[in-house]
Amino acid sequence: MQKKRVLTGITTTGTPHLGNYVGAIRPAIEASRDDDVDSFYFLADYHALIKCEDPLQLRESSKEIAATWLALGLDTERAVFYRQSDIPEIMELTWVLTCNAAKGLMNRAHAYKAAVQANQEAGEDPDFGINMGLFSYPVLMAADILIFNAIDIPVGKDQIQHVEMARDIGQRFNHHFGEVFTLPEAVVDDSVAVLQGLDGRKMSKSYGNTIPLFETEKRLQKSINKIKTNLLEPGEPKDPDSSTVFQIWEAFASDHQVEDMRRAFASGIAWGEAKKKLFELVNDELAPARVRYHALMEDPGFIESELQRGAERAREQAAALMARVRDAVGIGPIH
Ligand code: TRP
């Protein structure tokens, strides 16, 4: 039986936080344990270049994100774990796809449109501060996906449009040059939580409301204590469903623990007590991986060797596909 190929990338800007863990990394690692799944997970470092002009930060983020996946137990014998920039065929394919991507389609990309709109609202030139990387972002993402003929692309809601664009671009190519690409689909798992941050909005680096995944135990406790709550006193019943404390609890607890906490809210658990329990729960799940994470951060050679091994496996496939693409479009030796 043909295995289902699942692929997803993480842009290497910033330090992984609880939201990345619950929403992307934990489910991806779980999926990779399924015998019917062939998983490709990668560091999207060329994507990071679009918004990051600080080389030190990009390097550090790549290291942190790689160490995070390994510390959390990604089995690199099963999953192909690699860095985008180690696969030059992705860059080659990006150009070929750029020539097959309608400019009108790119004009409609949400991230680009939002940047234009922000400029207009600020009374600036619509193109102010927009580089071609931002404009062409969906083409690079299409190359990431199509180069491995991946089918299932687990992403957050904000990335669905990009996967649909990859599908469009692949379809257009196939139409002109013959069936080379498998067409991908975005997979959005509604059962996976989109975690709230300290202020109750979606946990996101851009809101500055994150809880870093592998900060020290003390700092984790401090962060959890900073989660915004209301002024209800101990003994007063509290609404679990509007509470960030409860929402994060749900993302880590068993069904049984969720029910217990729901009852505790109804009978007026103090916020301090609820946060203490939340800290213990989250810390218990993360503590063993945290130790591995810090050991890995001290051993960059090991991280690098894992990525190189992944790159070798990935390139084997990428090179074969790229050869077909070149042949299909008429690039290559004269014969
Ligand atoms: N654009 C994605 C994000 O920022 C990351 C990404 C890059 C990706 N290439 C991809 C995700 C290919 C899925 C498939 O979240």
Residues whose N, C-alpha, C, O or C-beta is under 5 A from the ligand:
A	BS01	LIG	L7 T8 G9 I10 T11 A44 H47 M141 D144
